[in-house]
Every structure is written in structure tokens, then in C-alpha cells.
């Protein structure tokens, strides 16, 4: 069951939910690749502050071409060596993209913890692989330790983004002397986040299973499915049904088909078929 503000919304499948996770992380993969290009422009040969003082004619060009061949990366010489010497905007951009990725991954981990909560008094829509006993006091308790450790790694990366931001801002005039902490923050964040993502894949994502019957029962017992009746019954009638269902602990089906006889069982079956719940069509009278 899809949820907004932790309240029942409208039906969706776990496949649709997880596909949205893949899409959102795919966006960040593309953003990170775009950000990589920012560090290909360098200022080698600019000497002290970018004026080329004491550098022979053509030295910067020779230096960059040689370095590009040595490392096998398409490095280019900045057209403004003074700007390139002082500017650390590329690092801010890369770190900001890493932060964006960390925020999204942490959000996904939050969802995994919620969806697997329970097992008897929570959502219990999915099962995460059990990795260790969860408590020395409560027998049988298993905690979502992998999403939790990834959450904490993401918090670290998010904090390091602020470090890079402040270090980039703190460089005065023609040279930023704060680049050591920028490098430290970026490289540790890349290392930690890469390891955390791989751990999440290997020790959690791959082993997730769905509680199919429970998911289906939650959908059909949810008041949220009344939304599908709006085109037929109108918002006010649907709201009345939802209110009665909640107050008297009745199912939407009981009120709509059996008691009020607002639609036939045949029409109900059409509206609430699995196919229509997953890929809803606009159905009217």
C-alpha cells in the first residue's frame, strides 16, 4: 500500500516502489559522472598564483599534455589560470552531488526499516536478511542493522559536505589554503559511501523477500482504496464511506457493495482487480 505522510494513500506494488529507488539512484549516477568532468580542467604550470611567473613559454601546455598521457585521463588546461588556482567550486559541486546521493540512500534505508518493521506490530511488508541477534534481553529480536549502518555513513557524508563548503569559502584572495581538508573530506566520503552502498547491496538488498499475502490483505482492508471510487461516486460520497469504515471498523467493500449497494460485485471486481490496482484505468459508471 502506498502511503503519504505515513497514512494510507493508494495501492502500488513493491516492484513499483523499488523501481523508483533504482530510478532516483540512477539520476545520481549520471550527476556524479557529470561532476567528474569538472576536475579534468587543471592549472598545472600556472606557478604561484596563475600568472605563469618563472615558467618558460608553452610550459603549462606541455605539462598538462604530459600529465594527461601519464595518467590516461583527458586533462585540459584551464583558459584562466588565475581563476583555476583560487577556485574550488568543482569540489563543492562534487561533494554536493555526493551529499545528494547520501540523502537519497539514507531515505531509502529509512523506508526499508519501516517496510520491514514488526514483525507482528509493524508494516511487515518485506523481510530483510537477518544478520545478527538484535538483543541480549529480547529473544528472537532481529534489527535492521545494515540499513542502520548505511544511515550513519550517509550522515557522515552529509556533514562532510558542510566541511567542503566552508573550506571552499574560507580561501582568501589568490590561493585556497584549505584544500587539504577538502581533499580529506571528499576522499573519505567517497570511500565510506562506496563501501556502505556495496554492503547494502550484498548484505541486505539481494536477500529481501516480500510478504505477498500480508501486502494484499493490507491493501484490501485499507480505507485508502476508496479513492478508486471517486470517478463513480464522487468525492463526498467516498469520504462518507471512508469515515464510516474507519469509525465502525468496516471494510470499504462491505459498505459500498453489501450495505449501500452503490455498485455491483461485478463492478467492484473490475475496479479492484489486481491489474487495475497496479495500473489503474479511469473507470466510470
CORTANOR-V624630 format. One record per helix or strand of 2 or more residues. SS is the DSSP state (helix for helix, strand for strand). FROM is the first residue (numbers start at 1). TO is the last residue. Records with the same first field share a line. If there is no record, write none. Layout:
SS = FROM-TO + FROM-TO
This chain:
strand = 3-4 + 7-8 + 41-42 + 76-77 + 126-127 + 209-210
helix = 14-40 + 59-71 + 81-86 + 89-115 + 145-169 + 179-203 + 205-207 + 212-220 + 223-233 + 235-248 + 252-259 + 265-271 + 274-278
